[in-house]
Amino acid sequence: MQQDNFGDALSLLEQVLKIFPENKTALLYKAEIGIQTCDKQITEAALKSLILIAPHNLQYSITLAQLYFDNGELERAPKVFEPLIQQFKHPDLHFNYAWFLTRAADYNNALENYQKAIDLGLQGSEEAHLNMANIYSSRLFQQNLAKNHLMVALKIRPNYVDALYNLGNLEEDSGDRTAAKLQFQRILSIDPSHAKATARLAQADDDGSPTLISKLETLIENPSTEDDSRIDCLYALGKLHDQQGNYKQAFESWTSANTIDQKFVGKFDRSSFTKSVNRLIEVYSESWFKRIELENRDEPVFICGMFRSGSTLLEQMLASHPQLVAGGELDYFHRTAKKIGSANPPDSGYSTALLNSVADGYNEQLQLMASPEIRVTDKRPDNALHIGLIKTVFPQSRIILTRRQDKDTCLSIYSHRFARDMNYACDLEDINFYSNELNRLTEHWITLFAETVHVVDYDDLVKNPKQVISGVLRFIHLDWDAACLDFHHLRNVVSTASVWQVRQPLYSRSSGRWKNYRTLLGDIFKSN
């Protein structure tokens, strides 16, 4: 093994295990070889044997569950712990079971097991309360319960920075700028070099504070600042420079942020994305929907398109209508698409039972957010990739596509940090490429579903809000309501990068914002 001669090492270990099947040292070496060689089968077999020999050693179970998780087997991961729960009770067992249940989207079961861990005397129970708060806020849309658990965590450990940070996030999502800033300032009173809290304070700042600019610059230059936090500081610094009209400095900050972030998220594969779009257009054709279409008459409302194309503003305006509630960026169809492989479905299509199950699961999630007579908008922009699946499950669903001038959209994406699965966001040319391919796909959806797809242009929305919103309301069979123009008074939860913009009255200064960066954006954005 020291010489990386894993084949011979494994052969020797198998000889040992033939004589002594329960030799823990041999099994640990076998698991290590499996991990080193990325051989899931070897790793899995060794870990399963170790669990049978020593079920109380939770590290074996955690490692096996993590193996399944890393391989995308999210629902299989928590099942590792289920036989152990029948054998013994231990707070750490329930805590880890709950952690993997959360990743498998079994949220209620996760909450139950976090509570069991607490009841069994979990050491560091504030972490369980923190995790429960995350489930309530991000998954079950119960902000009050989330806040309650954070307050309990802080009662257990008053200077628990993670709880203070998440409390600041909750206040931010609810639109309370003063309360959000207070929590981030509390963190800095405990740890003045907390880079992420400083970055969030800067994002909540509305006047481009020179003091914050100086503090961010110091943190960025500090060798002890971790790259993950340095990225947040660079995005925030760019935002403050942009507010002050220092466009060159802003762009340089965002470029530095994206350069580092790309090391975390990896390079965007243009060829692979084009193949995916081609496959979606090929599979989800007119003939597919003639063969597969369900009898489902439900009309859920989806708002999708490019990120930063005005979807949050549109949803917030619609949510001011008394018969609509903003669902935000629900991950249901994103998870379901991965689970059933909707990007490459079987030629025979999906069974009616499966599609009905998907529909029932989605409707159950909507019911957590509003009563049946109130409609919920699902505003996850990249649902644009899943319209084929959505339309297969809900043929009468209403799809609202948001669009914005490409240059403004690309600049806005470039100036914000996104998740790992949006690695195109770190490069302007990749953003432009992704945008063009997504437009090609959405044109396909418009052609297929002309009567149930409605396009909203961001620039038109900010210039003619009543006309545009009236058209959207007619599209989803609702009457005009003047409250839609007073959307900035709405105190609902907004968990996107537009959280502060939608708390202001309608403005048009973001239209044509790219012109401030005309000389910096490169050839692909040169004005015609």
C-alpha angles and dihedrals in degrees: 000000000000088000092047089246091142097161095061091039091054091048091054092047092051088054090053092048092049088061098033108024092179098051101136095195092055092047092049090052090048091052090048091052090050091052094045092050095039089238104153094187094056093044093047094049093049094047093048090054091048091051091053091050097043111017092165092063097088094187090077091054093044091052092049092047090049089051090057091043093051089051092054095254092130098160093047094054099073092044088073089074099046098084089048092055088059090054104044145353121238130153093229090053093055092042094055092042089054091049093056093040087059091054088050089054092243091134103164092050089048091053091049092053094046087055091049089052090053092046090052091057103265112196109233092021090170087079091058090051089049091053092046089052089053091053093049094047102038103030112020098035094228103133096172092057090046090053091047092056092048090052090051090050090052091048088056093045112013095193095047098143096193090057092047090049093051090045088055089051091052092050089048093050089051091053098247101137095176094052092045093052090047092059093048089048089052088056091051090051087058097038113014091189095055098132099190093052090049090051092050091048088054092049089053092048114104103193108048096252113216089210091058091046090055093046093049091049090052092050092047091053094044109105091212093062108103116236092241090060093038089059091055090048092051093051090048092047090052090052092053092047089049090053090054094047094250092137099164092053091045093053092046090053093050091047091053090047093051093045091057094039092055088064087060100043101032132229119311113247106222095181092053092049092050090051090051092051091047090051093049091051091047097047102037095058133140090268091053092057093046089055101038108030116132127218090240110135098187116127108206114177121236126187112195146145132103118351112255092026097119101276095130092050091048093048092048092052091049092046089061087068110098092232097051136071126192111240094184122206102342114191096205100107092036089058095039093050090055093044097054097030096242092169088068107021124181114272089239090058127227127310118259088238092057094047092048089050090053090049093049092049092051093047090051089055092050090050089060088063106042145001117269095261091057119076121222123214117218107210106182103137097207091058079093084083091054101047089110090059093040092052091047090055098035109025091179096047115134114235119198113191116200119209134181137177103292095231093054092045094050094047091048092051091047091054095054135063118243137184126281093261089062096061091144086074093077097067128051094215091049090050090051091047092049091048093052093048092047090050088053090053096045091050086058091053091047090052092049098042105029094152097049101038121081125186121214120193113211095215091050090048094057092044098043106020099160094048094047096044091046088056092050092048091051088050091057093040099253132128125242117272122189090217087078089075092053093057093133090071091060112109100200128128118281115181102180137093088265093065095118098037093059091052089067130074115267114288135175102208092106090063108097092005089141089074089075086064098039095124093045104047101075135229097310090065101041111134117252 
